[in-house]
Amino acid sequence: MDTVDPITLRLAIFVMAIFVGYYVVWSVTPALHTPLMAVTNAISSVIIVGALLAAAAPALTGETSGADGFANVSGAIAVILASVNIFGGFLVTQRMLAMYKKKEKPAASETKS
């Protein structure tokens, strides 16, 4: 029996996750969009913690190998992308909540002129 290459397996899982994520996000009703963005921001904050650990892992373990640069660069890129996701999520959430605020009515003295 042949075994599946781990890279092929991980690539297949990644492609399936893209399709599932696409269909899940585009089928969300507007009423659920703001809570979904809040959960996404929480997940991104966990990603930032993991990225910081990945970037600092070589320094914490005291290892000096060729993979140190890759871990530092990939951790820094993950921190940047997750930060952009969090910032954008807060902006979108703020705009969505602003849509539900009641508009102020002008005072009665201002409308009689």
C-alpha positions as CSV (number, residue, x, y, z in Angstrom):
1,M,0.0,0.0,0.0
2,D,1.4,3.4,-1.0
3,T,1.5,6.2,1.5
4,V,0.4,9.7,0.7
5,D,3.1,12.4,0.6
6,P,2.6,14.7,3.6
7,I,3.0,17.8,1.4
8,T,0.3,16.6,-0.9
9,L,-2.0,15.9,2.0
10,R,-1.4,19.3,3.5
11,L,-1.9,21.0,0.2
12,A,-5.2,19.2,-0.3
13,I,-6.4,20.2,3.2
14,F,-5.4,23.8,2.4
15,V,-7.3,23.9,-0.9
16,M,-10.4,22.4,0.8
17,A,-10.2,25.0,3.6
18,I,-10.1,27.8,1.0
19,F,-13.3,26.5,-0.6
20,V,-15.1,25.9,2.7
21,G,-14.0,29.4,4.0
22,Y,-15.2,31.1,0.8
23,Y,-18.6,29.5,0.9
24,V,-19.0,30.1,4.7
25,V,-18.0,33.8,4.5
26,W,-20.2,34.6,1.4
27,S,-23.3,32.9,2.9
28,V,-23.3,35.0,6.1
29,T,-26.3,37.3,6.4
30,P,-25.6,41.0,7.1
31,A,-27.1,40.7,10.6
32,L,-24.4,38.2,11.6
33,H,-21.5,40.0,9.9
34,T,-20.5,42.1,13.0
35,P,-20.4,39.2,15.5
36,L,-18.4,37.2,12.9
37,M,-15.9,40.0,12.5
38,A,-15.5,40.1,16.3
39,V,-14.7,36.3,16.4
40,T,-12.3,36.8,13.4
41,N,-10.4,39.5,15.4
42,A,-10.1,37.2,18.4
43,I,-8.7,34.4,16.2
44,S,-6.2,36.9,14.6
45,S,-5.0,37.9,18.1
46,V,-4.2,34.2,18.8
47,I,-2.4,34.1,15.5
48,I,-0.2,37.0,16.5
49,V,0.7,35.3,19.7
50,G,1.7,32.2,17.8
51,A,3.6,34.2,15.2
52,L,5.6,36.0,17.9
53,L,6.5,32.6,19.5
54,A,7.6,31.3,16.0
55,A,9.7,34.4,15.4
56,A,11.3,34.2,18.9
57,A,11.7,30.4,19.0
58,P,15.3,30.2,17.8
59,A,16.3,32.8,20.4
60,L,14.4,31.1,23.2
61,T,15.9,27.6,22.5
62,G,19.4,28.9,21.9
63,E,19.6,27.0,18.5
64,T,21.7,28.6,15.7
65,S,20.8,26.9,12.5
66,G,19.9,27.9,9.0
67,A,16.2,27.7,9.8
68,D,16.5,30.6,12.3
69,G,16.1,33.2,9.5
70,F,13.1,31.5,8.0
71,A,11.3,31.3,11.4
72,N,12.0,35.0,12.1
73,V,10.9,36.1,8.6
74,S,7.7,33.9,8.6
75,G,6.9,35.0,12.1
76,A,7.3,38.7,11.2
77,I,5.1,38.2,8.1
78,A,2.4,36.5,10.1
79,V,2.4,39.3,12.7
80,I,2.0,41.9,9.9
81,L,-0.8,40.1,8.1
82,A,-2.7,39.3,11.3
83,S,-2.3,42.9,12.4
84,V,-3.8,44.1,9.1
85,N,-6.6,41.7,9.6
86,I,-7.4,42.9,13.1
87,F,-7.2,46.6,12.1
88,G,-9.4,46.0,9.1
89,G,-11.8,43.9,11.1
90,F,-12.3,46.7,13.7
91,L,-12.8,49.3,10.9
92,V,-15.5,47.1,9.2
93,T,-17.1,46.4,12.6
94,Q,-17.3,50.1,13.4
95,R,-18.9,50.9,10.0
96,M,-21.4,48.1,10.4
97,L,-22.4,49.3,13.9
98,A,-22.7,52.8,12.6
99,M,-25.3,51.6,10.1
100,Y,-27.6,50.6,13.0
101,K,-27.4,53.9,14.9
102,K,-30.5,56.1,14.8
103,K,-29.9,59.4,13.0
104,E,-30.5,62.5,15.0
105,K,-33.6,64.5,14.1
106,P,-33.2,68.2,13.8
107,A,-34.6,70.3,16.6
108,A,-38.1,71.8,16.1
109,S,-36.7,75.4,16.1
110,E,-34.3,74.6,13.3
111,T,-37.0,73.2,11.0
112,K,-39.4,76.3,11.2
113,S,-37.1,78.7,9.5
